[in-house]
Amino acid sequence: MGRDLAAAFGAARDVFDEVDDTLGQKLSKLMFEGPAEELIRTENTQPALMAHSMAVLRVLEREGGVKLVERAALVAGHSLGEYTALCAAGSFSVGEAASLLRLRGQAMQKAVPAGLGAMAALLGAEMELALAICADASQEGSLVEAANDNGGGQVVISGHKEAVERAIELAKQRGVKRAMLLPVSAPFHCALMAPAADAMQAALEKSPPRRPQIALIANVTAAKVTESAEISRLLVQQVTATVRWRESVQAMIALGVTSFVEIGAGKVLAGLIRRIAPDAATHSAGTPDEIEALLKAL
């Protein structure tokens, strides 16, 4: 993960070095070499994904002469990607984002004892149906909620394991195309994450975001936000709230966006955007070859 970027570009190496120095850990070595089971621990995954994205952005800036403030109308990110989006827009430094995401990952992992929570994907279910399933599957002391509205009939649910399992059975009974447990370490974006939200509130009070140079479309509201205090409040809420990605993309389209650029590992968001807004142009850049192709497209 990111090794080809580090080998090819000094700007990428600078990002990985800054993250390593901030965390006091050779996270870059773990990214480049593994082991995978260590990298997928959420306290490592979250800063690693941010580092990869910011390495790509710094290469675009330094090698390609791309100035984000001149080229981007808005920024957005999915879950932890919201911190990356804010880092790109100048609200956090790379080091600040790495520290916050390390804490976020640790706090989320600690919030729920291992084995108590679960997440599942409902494929072929719109949000209204997913919410009804969650309501019917929840019982006193055992809840399941919509965690991600990803669009294109994909909703992720999260909560107590037994409630999630009930929801899977209900989904199958109600004609959902596919319902399956996800291999995650904790039930993210549901009320069970309240202790992690408290931890992030304390952290953001010590390291508040600066006013972004580019407006953010926030996960919690699917609306534009620029005020630092409001961004901080929404980042705290985001830990327990639904990631409203479908509505976020629709909001950007309504604001006149016609082209989306996904920066970092993989092409998941570009795929979701194509389902939500088939007429929009999408680009993804996470490798040296993809960066070259993106620069030509831009």
ZAVEX-85559 format. One record per atom (N, C-alpha, C, O): x, y, z; residue in three letters. Coordinates in steps of 0.1 Angstrom, whole numbers, plus 5000, padded with zeros to 4 digits. Example, Ala and Ser with C-alpha at 12.3 -4.5 7.8 and 13.67 -1.06 7.14 Angstrom:
BEGIN
513249435078ALA
512349555078ALA
513249675078ALA
514249675085ALA
512849785071SER
513749895071SER
512950005079SER
513450115080SER
***
This chain:
BEGIN
500849885000MET
500050005000MET
500950125000MET
501550155010MET
500950204989GLY
501650324988GLY
503150314985GLY
503850414983GLY
503650184984ARG
505050164982ARG
505550224968ARG
506650284967ARG
504750204958ASP
505050254945ASP
505150404945ASP
505950464938ASP
504250474952LEU
504250614953LEU
505550664960LEU
506250754955LEU
505950594971ALA
507150634978ALA
508350624970ALA
509350694970ALA
508450514962ALA
509550484953ALA
509650584942ALA
510750614937ALA
508550644937ALA
508550724926ALA
508650874929ALA
509150954921ALA
508150914941PHE
507951064943PHE
508451104957PHE
508051044967PHE
509251204957GLY
509751254970GLY
508551324978GLY
508551314990GLY
507651374971ALA
506451444978ALA
505651334985ALA
505151364996ALA
505551214980ALA
504851104987ALA
505651064999ALA
505151035010ALA
506951054997ARG
507851005009ARG
507751105020ARG
507751065032ARG
507651235017ASP
507551335027ASP
506251315036ASP
506351335048ASP
505151285029VAL
503951255037VAL
504051135046VAL
503751145058VAL
504651025040PHE
504750905049PHE
505750935060PHE
505450885071PHE
506751005058ASP
507751035069ASP
507051125080ASP
507251105091ASP
506251215075GLU
505551305085GLU
504651225094GLU
504551245106GLU
503851135088VAL
502951045095VAL
503750955105VAL
503350945116VAL
504850895100ASP
505650815109ASP
506250885121ASP
506150835132ASP
506751005118ASP
507251095129ASP
506151135139ASP
506451125151ASP
505051165134THR
503951205143THR
503451095152THR
503251115164THR
503350975146LEU
502750865154LEU
503850795162LEU
503550715170LEU
505150825159GLY
506250755166GLY
506250605162GLY
506550515170GLY
505850575150GLN
505750435145GLN
506050435130GLN
505650525123GLN
506650325125LYS
506950315111LYS
505650265104LYS
505650145099LYS
504650345104LEU
503350305098LEU
503650275083LEU
503050185077LEU
504550355077SER
504850335062SER
505350195060SER
505050135050SER
506250145068LYS
506750015067LYS
505649905067LYS
505649815060LYS
504649925076LEU
503549835077LEU
502649845065LEU
502149745060LEU
502549965059MET
501749985047MET
502449915035MET
501849845027MET
503749935034PHE
504549885023PHE
504649725023PHE
504649665013PHE
504849675036GLU
505349535037GLU
504349445045GLU
504449325044GLU
503349505052GLY
502549425060GLY
503149395074GLY
504149465077GLY
502649295081PRO
501649205077PRO
500249265076PRO
499849355084PRO
499349205068ALA
498049265065ALA
497149265078ALA
496449355080ALA
497349155086GLU
496449145098GLU
496749265108GLU
495949295116GLU
497949315107GLU
498349435116GLU
497849565109GLU
497349655116GLU
497949575096LEU
497449695089LEU
495949715090LEU
495549825091LEU
495249605090ILE
493749615090ILE
493149645104ILE
491949665105ILE
494049655114ARG
493549705127ARG
493149845125ARG
493949925120ARG
491949885129THR
491450015126THR
492350135130THR
492250235124THR
493050115141GLU
493950225146GLU
495050245136GLU
495650355136GLU
495450145128ASN
496450155117ASN
495750195104ASN
496250275096ASN
494650125101THR
493950155088THR
493650295086THR
493850355075THR
493050355096GLN
492550495094GLN
493650595091GLN
493550665081GLN
494750605098PRO
495850695094PRO
496550655081PRO
497050735074PRO
496550515079ALA
497150475066ALA
496450515054ALA
497050555044ALA
495150505054LEU
494350545043LEU
494450695041LEU
494550745029LEU
494450775051MET
494650925050MET
496050955044MET
496151035035MET
497050885049ALA
498450905044ALA
498550875029ALA
499150955022ALA
497950765025HIS
497950735011HIS
497350835002HIS
497850884992HIS
496150885007SER
495450984999SER
496251114999SER
496351184988SER
496751155010MET
497451285010MET
498851275003MET
499251374997MET
499451155002ALA
500651134994ALA
500251164979ALA
501051224972ALA
499151104975VAL
498751124961VAL
498451274958VAL
498951334948VAL
497851344968LEU
497451484966LEU
498751564965LEU
498851654957LEU
499751544974ARG
500951614974ARG
501751594961ARG
502351684956ARG
501651474955VAL
502351454942VAL
501651534931VAL
502251594923VAL
500251534932LEU
499551614922LEU
499951754923LEU
500051824913LEU
500051804935GLU
500351944937GLU
501851974933GLU
502052074925GLU
502751894937ARG
504151924935ARG
504651894921ARG
505351964914ARG
504251774916GLU
504751724903GLU
503851774892GLU
504251794881GLU
502551784895GLY
501551814884GLY
501151964884GLY
500452004875GLY
501552034894GLY
501152174895GLY
499652204897GLY
499052304894GLY
498952104903VAL
497552114906VAL
497352184919VAL
497752134929VAL
496652294918LYS
496252364931LYS
494852334934LYS
493852384927LYS
494652264945LEU
493252224948LEU
492352334950LEU
491152324946LEU
492752444956VAL
491852554959VAL
491352624946VAL
490352684945VAL
492152604935GLU
491752654922GLU
490952564914GLU
490152604905GLU
491052434916ARG
490452334908ARG
489252264914ARG
488352214907ARG
489152264927ALA
488052194934ALA
486952294939ALA
487352394945ALA
485752264936ALA
484652344942ALA
484252294956ALA
483852384964ALA
484452164959LEU
484052114971LEU
484951994975LEU
485551934966LEU
484951954987VAL
485651834991VAL
484651755000VAL
483751805006VAL
484851624999ALA
484051535007ALA
484851405010ALA
485751365002ALA
484451335020GLY
485151205023GLY
484151115030GLY
483251155037GLY
484350985028HIS
483450885034HIS
484050835047HIS
485050775048HIS
483250865058SER
483750825072SER
485050885075SER
485251005075SER
486050805077LEU
487450855081LEU
487950945070LEU
488751035072LEU
487450925057GLY
487851015046GLY
487451155048GLY
488051245041GLY
486551185057GLU
486151325059GLU
487351395065GLU
487551515063GLU
488151325073TYR
489351395079TYR
490351415068TYR
491051525068TYR
490551325059THR
491451345047THR
490951465039THR
491751545035THR
489651475036ALA
489151585029ALA
489451715036ALA
489751815029ALA
489251725049LEU
489551845056LEU
491051875056LEU
491451995056LEU
491851775057CYS
493351785056CYS
493651845042CYS
494451945041CYS
493051795032ALA
493351845018ALA
492851995017ALA
493552075009ALA
491852035024ALA
491352165023ALA
491952265033ALA
491652375034ALA
492952215041GLY
493752295050GLY
493252315064GLY
493752385072GLY
492252235068SER
491752245081SER
492652175091SER
492752215103SER
493252065087PHE
494251995095PHE
495551975087PHE
495551965075PHE
496651975094SER
497951925088SER
497951775087SER
497051715093SER
498851725079VAL
498951575078VAL
499151515092VAL
498551415095VAL
500051575100GLY
500351525113GLY
499151525122GLY
498851435129GLY
498351635122GLU
497151655130GLU
496151545126GLU
495551485134GLU
495951525113ALA
494951425108ALA
495351285112ALA
494551205116ALA
496651255112ALA
497151125116ALA
496951105130ALA
496450995134ALA
497251195139SER
497051185153SER
495551165156SER
495151075164SER
494651245150LEU
493251235153LEU
492651095148LEU
491851035155LEU
493151055137LEU
492650925132LEU
493250805139LEU
492550705141LEU
494450815145ARG
494950715153ARG
494050705166ARG
493650595170ARG
493750815172LEU
492850815184LEU
491450765180LEU
490850695188LEU
490950815169ARG
489650765165ARG
489550615163ARG
488650555168ARG
490550565157GLY
490550415155GLY
490650345168GLY
489950245171GLY
491550395177GLN
491650325191GLN
490350345199GLN
489950245205GLN
489750455198ALA
488550485206ALA
487350395200ALA
486550345208ALA
487250385187MET
486250305182MET
486350155185MET
485450085188MET
487650115185GLN
487949975189GLN
487549945203GLN
487049835207GLN
487850035212LYS
487550025226LYS
486150035230LYS
485749995241LYS
485350105222ALA
483950145226ALA
483050015228ALA
482150025236ALA
483349915221VAL
482449795222VAL
483349665223VAL
484249645215VAL
483149585233PRO
483849465235PRO
483849375223PRO
482849365216PRO
484949305220ALA
485049225209ALA
483949115209ALA
483649055219ALA
483349095197GLY
482248995196GLY
480849045199GLY
479948975196GLY
480749165205LEU
479449215209LEU
478749285197LEU
477549275196LEU
479549345188GLY
478949425177GLY
479149355164GLY
479949265163GLY
478449405154ALA
478649355140ALA
478149455130ALA
477449555134ALA
478549445117MET
477949525107MET
477649425095MET
478149325094MET
476649475087ALA
476249395076ALA
475949485064ALA
475549595066ALA
476049435052ALA
475649505040ALA
474349455035ALA
474149335033ALA
473449545032LEU
472249505025LEU
472349555011LEU
472349675008LEU
472349465001LEU
472549494987LEU
471149474980LEU
470549374980LEU
470749584974GLY
469449584968GLY
468349634977GLY
467149604975GLY
468749714987ALA
467849774996ALA
467949924996ALA
469149974998ALA
466949994994GLU
466950144995GLU
466850185010GLU
466550095018GLU
467250305013MET
467350355027MET
466050335034MET
466050295046MET
464950365028GLU
463650355035GLU
463350205040GLU
462950185052GLU
463650105032LEU
463449965036LEU
464449935046LEU
464149865056LEU
465749975045ALA
466749945055ALA
466449995069ALA
466649925079ALA
465850115069LEU
465450175082LEU
464350095088LEU
464350075100LEU
463350055080ALA
462249975085ALA
462749835091ALA
462349795101ALA
463749775084ILE
464249655088ILE
465049675102ILE
464849585111ILE
465749775102CYS
466549805115CYS
465549825127CYS
465749775138CYS
464449905124ALA
463549925135ALA
462849795139ALA
462649775151ALA
462549705130ASP
461849585134ASP
462849485141ASP
462449405149ASP
464149495137ALA
465149405143ALA
465649445156ALA
466149365164ALA
465449575160SER
465949625172SER
464949585184SER
463749585182SER
465549555195GLN
464749525207GLN
465349595219GLN
466449655217GLN
464749595230GLU
465249665242GLU
466649605245GLU
466749485247GLU
467649695246GLY
468949645249GLY
469749585237GLY
470849525239GLY
469149585225SER
469749525214SER
469349605201SER
468249585196SER
470249685196LEU
469849775186LEU
470649745173LEU
471849695173LEU
470149785162VAL
470849795149VAL
470349915142VAL
469149945142VAL
471249985135GLU
470950115129GLU
471650115115GLU
472550045112GLU
471150215107ALA
471750235093ALA
473050315096ALA
473050425101ALA
474150255091ALA
475550315093ALA
475950395081ALA
476450505082ALA
475750335069ASN
476150405057ASN
475050385046ASN
474650275043ASN
474650505041ASP
473750505029ASP
474650525017ASP
474850645014ASP
475050425011ASN
476150435001ASN
475550464987ASN
476250494977ASN
474250444985GLY
473550464972GLY
473650344963GLY
474350244966GLY
472850354953GLY
472750234944GLY
472150114950GLY
472550004946GLY
471350134960GLY
470750014967GLY
471649944977GLY
471449824979GLY
472650014981GLN
473649954991GLN
473550035004GLN
473950155005GLN
473149965015VAL
473050025028VAL
473749935037VAL
473549815037VAL
474649995046VAL
475349915056VAL
474649945070VAL
474450055073VAL
474449835077ILE
473849845090ILE
474849805101ILE
475749735098ILE
474549855113SER
475549835124SER
474849825138SER
473849895140SER
475349745147GLY
474849745160GLY
475249615168GLY
476249555165GLY
474349575177HIS
474649455185HIS
474549335175HIS
473749335166HIS
475449235177LYS
475549125167LYS
474249055165LYS
473849025154LYS
473549025176GLU
472248955175GLU
471249035168GLU
470348975161GLU
471249165169ALA
470249255162ALA
470549255147ALA
469749255139ALA
471849265144VAL
472349265130VAL
471949135124VAL
471449135112VAL
472049025131GLU
471648895125GLU
470148885123GLU
469748825113GLU
469348945132ARG
467948945130ARG
467649025118ARG
466748995110ARG
468349135116ALA
468049225104ALA
468449155091ALA
467749175081ALA
469449075091ILE
469848995079ILE
468648905076ILE
468348885064ILE
468148835086GLU
467048745083GLU
465748815078GLU
465148765068GLU
465448925084LEU
464349005079LEU
464549055065LEU
463649065057LEU
465749095062ALA
466049145049ALA
465849045038ALA
465249065028ALA
466248915041LYS
466048805032LYS
464548785030LYS
464048755019LYS
463748795041GLN
462348775040GLN
461648885032GLN
460548855026GLN
462249005032ARG
461549115026ARG
462149145012ARG
461949255006ARG
462849045006GLY
463249054992GLY
464449124989GLY
464749164978GLY
465249155000VAL
466549224997VAL
467449124990VAL
467549004993VAL
468149174979LYS
468849084970LYS
469949004977LYS
470048884975LYS
470649074986ARG
471749004994ARG
471949075007ARG
472049195007ARG
472148995017ALA
472449055031ALA
473548975037ALA
473348855038ALA
474649035041MET
475748955045MET
476549035056MET
476649155056MET
477048955066LEU
477949015076LEU
479249065070LEU
479649005060LEU
479749175075LEU
481049225070LEU
482149195080LEU
481949195092LEU
483349175075PRO
484549145083PRO
485149265089PRO
486149315085PRO
484449325099VAL
484949445106VAL
485249415121VAL
484749315126VAL
485949505126SER
486449485140SER
485549545151SER
485649525163SER
484549635146ALA
483649695155ALA
482449745148ALA
482449765136ALA
481349775155PRO
480149825149PRO
480149985147PRO
479650055156PRO
480750025136PHE
480950175134PHE
479650245131PHE
478650185126PHE
479650375133HIS
478450455129HIS
477150415135HIS
476150405127HIS
477150385147CYS
475850355154CYS
475950405169CYS
477050445173CYS
474850395176ALA
474850455190ALA
475850385199ALA
476250445209ALA
476250265196LEU
477250195204LEU
478650265204LEU
479450235213LEU
478850355195MET
480150425194MET
480150555202MET
481050635201MET
479150575211ALA
479050695219ALA
480350725227ALA
480850835227ALA
481050615233PRO
482250645240PRO
483350705231PRO
484150785235PRO
483350655218ALA
484350705209ALA
484050855205ALA
484950935203ALA
482750885204ALA
482351025201ALA
482851115212ALA
483351225209ALA
482751075225ASP
483251155236ASP
484751175235ASP
485251285238ASP
485451065231ALA
486851075230ALA
487251175219ALA
488251255220ALA
486551175208MET
486851265197MET
486451405200MET
487151505196MET
485451425208GLN
485051565212GLN
486251625220GLN
486651745218GLN
486751545230ALA
487951595238ALA
489151625229ALA
489851725231ALA
489351535219ALA
490551555210ALA
490451675201ALA
491351745199ALA
489251695196LEU
488951805187LEU
488951945195LEU
489252045189LEU
488651935208GLU
488852065216GLU
490252105217GLU
490652215218GLU
491152005218LYS
492652025219LYS
493252055205LYS
494152135204LYS
492652005194SER
493152015181SER
492052055171SER
491751975163SER
491452175173PRO
490352205165PRO
490652225150PRO
491752275147PRO
489752205141PRO
489952225127PRO
489952375124PRO
489252455130PRO
490852415115ARG
490852545110ARG
489752565099ARG
489252465093ARG
489352685095ARG
488452705085ARG
488952655072ARG
490052685068ARG
488252565065PRO
488752505053PRO
488852605041PRO
488052695040PRO
489852585032GLN
489952675021GLN
488852635010GLN
488652715001GLN
488352515011ILE
487352465002ILE
486152415011ILE
486452345020ILE
484952445007ALA
483852395015ALA
483752245015ALA
484052175005ALA
483352195027LEU
483152045029LEU
481652015028LEU
480852085033LEU
481351895021ILE
480051835022ILE
480151735033ILE
480751635031ILE
479451765044ALA
479551675056ALA
478751545056ALA
477651545050ALA
479351445061ASN
478651315062ASN
477351325069ASN
476351255065ASN
477351395080VAL
476151395089VAL
474951465083VAL
473851425085VAL
475251575076THR
474151665071THR
473951655056THR
472851695051THR
474951595049ALA
474951605034ALA
474751745029ALA
474051765019ALA
475351835036ALA
475251985032ALA
476652045034ALA
477551995040ALA
476752165027LYS
477952235027LYS
478252305041LYS
477352355047LYS
479552295045VAL
479852355058VAL
481252415057VAL
482152355050VAL
481452535063THR
482752595062THR
483252645076THR
484452675078THR
482352655086GLU
482652715099GLU
483352605107GLU
482952495108GLU
484452645113SER
485352555121SER
484552485132SER
484652365134SER
483852565140ALA
483052515151ALA
482052405147ALA
481852305153ALA
481352435136GLU
480352345131GLU
481052215125GLU
480452105127GLU
482152225119ILE
482852115114ILE
483252025126ILE
483151905125ILE
483752085136SER
484152005148SER
482951935154SER
483051815157SER
481852005155ARG
480651945161ARG
480151825152ARG
479751715157ARG
480251845139LEU
479751735130LEU
480751615130LEU
480351505128LEU
482051635132LEU
482951525133LEU
482751445145LEU
482851325144LEU
482251505156VAL
481951425168VAL
480651345165VAL
480551225168VAL
479651415159GLN
478351345156GLN
478651225146GLN
477951125147GLN
479551245137GLN
479751145127GLN
480151015132GLN
479850905125GLN
480751005144VAL
481150875150VAL
479950785152VAL
480050665150VAL
478850835155THR
477650755158THR
476550775148THR
475550695148THR
476650865138ALA
475650895129ALA
475850815116ALA
476850765113ALA
474750815108THR
474750755094THR
475650845085THR
475550965085THR
476550775077VAL
477250845067VAL
476250855055VAL
475950755048VAL
475850975052ARG
474851005042ARG
475551025028ARG
475451135022ARG
476150925023TRP
476950945011TRP
476150964999TRP
476451054990TRP
475050884997ARG
474150904986ARG
473651054985ARG
473751114975ARG
473151104996GLU
472651234997GLU
473751334995GLU
473551444989GLU
474951304999SER
476151394998SER
476451414983SER
476651524978SER
476451304976VAL
476751314961VAL
475651384954VAL
475951464946VAL
474451354958GLN
473251434952GLN
473351584955GLN
473051664946GLN
473851614967ALA
473951754971ALA
475051824962ALA
474851934958ALA
476151754960MET
477151814951MET
476751834937MET
477051934931MET
475951734932ILE
475351744919ILE
474451874918ILE
474451944909ILE
473651884928ALA
472752004929ALA
473452134929ALA
472952234925ALA
474652134935LEU
475452254935LEU
476352274923LEU
477052374922LEU
476152194913GLY
476752214900GLY
477952124897GLY
478552144887GLY
478252034906VAL
479451944903VAL
479151844892VAL
478051784892VAL
480051834883THR
479851744871THR
480951644871THR
480851544863THR
482051664878SER
483251574878SER
483751544892SER
483851644899SER
483951424895PHE
484451384908PHE
485851314906PHE
486051234897PHE
486751354915VAL
488051294916VAL
488251224929VAL
488351284939VAL
488451084929GLU
488751014941GLU
490250994942GLU
490950944933GLU
490751034953ILE
492251034956ILE
492550934967ILE
492050954978ILE
493350834964GLY
493850744974GLY
493650604970GLY
493650574958GLY
493550514980ALA
493550374977ALA
492250324972ALA
491150354977ALA
492250254961GLY
491050184955GLY
490150284947GLY
490550404945GLY
489050224943LYS
488150304934LYS
486650284939LYS
485750294931LYS
486550254952VAL
485250234957VAL
484250344956VAL
483150334951VAL
484750464960LEU
483850584959LEU
483450614945LEU
482250654942LEU
484350604936ALA
484050634922ALA
482950544917ALA
482050584910ALA
483050414921GLY
481950314918GLY
480650354923GLY
479650344917GLY
480650404936LEU
479350444942LEU
478750564935LEU
477550574933LEU
479650654932ILE
479250784925ILE
478550754912ILE
477550814908ILE
479150654904ARG
478550624891ARG
477150564893ARG
476350574884ARG
476950494904ARG
475550444906ARG
474550554910ARG
473450554906ARG
475050654918ILE
474250754922ILE
474050864911ILE
472850914910ILE
475050894904ALA
475051004894ALA
475650944881ALA
476850984878ALA
474950864873PRO
475550804861PRO
476050904851PRO
476950864843PRO
475651024851ASP
476051114841ASP
477351194845ASP
477951264837ASP
477751184857ALA
478951254862ALA
480151184858ALA
480251064856ALA
481251264855ALA
482551204852ALA
483251164865ALA
483151244875ALA
483951054865THR
484651014877THR
486050974873THR
486350924863THR
487051004882HIS
488450974880HIS
488950924894HIS
488450964904HIS
489850824893SER
490450774905SER
491950774904SER
492450744893SER
492750814914ALA
494150814914ALA
494750764927ALA
494550824937ALA
495450654926GLY
496150604938GLY
497450544935GLY
498250514945GLY
497850534922THR
499150484918THR
499850584909THR
499150674904THR
501150564907PRO
501850654897PRO
501150664883PRO
501050764878PRO
500750544878ASP
500150544865ASP
498850614865ASP
498450684856ASP
498050594876GLU
496750664877GLU
496950814878GLU
496150894873GLU
497950854886ILE
498250994887ILE
498551064873ILE
498051164870ILE
499350984866GLU
499751034852GLU
498451054844GLU
498351154836GLU
497550954844ALA
496350954836ALA
495451064841ALA
494851134833ALA
495351094854LEU
494551194859LEU
495051334855LEU
494251424851LEU
496351354855LEU
496951484851LEU
496651504836LEU
496451624833LEU
496651404828LYS
496251424814LYS
494851464813LYS
494451544805LYS
493951394821ALA
492551424820ALA
492251564825ALA
491351624820ALA
492951614835LEU
492751744841LEU
493251854831LEU
493151974834LEU
***
